[in-house]
């Protein structure tokens, strides 16, 4: 288990939808870091899947991840990542997750295999 973990939206949604890789994410969720940008993405996807707002929010908060506000440092990092990640099609949410991991020097967990092609100086764990 890593000292510090940042969880991408896709990894949390793998848990919610009981998808492959969920078993890797479950043991590290408590205390893991989650960008508020990714928090919004997770909540949105849950609502789009038919979950009721209060039920979805209760489930998200029950994970006991630490919500990290999108700071000015993370905004700068996410913007600077654009040129590196553009060929791979990474979204603002993806870059926000990576920026948080870079800022905190944490291992990041995702389902997005293309992230392994990035050389950012942080550990990237693809859960499936």
Secondary structure, DSSP 8 states (H G I E B T S, - for coil): --SSEEE-HHHHHHHHTT-TTHHHHHTT-TT-EEEHHHHHHHHHHHHHTT--HHHHHHHHHHT--EEE---HHHHHHHHHHHHHHGGGT--HHHHHHHHHHHHHT-EEEES-GGGGG---SS-EEE--
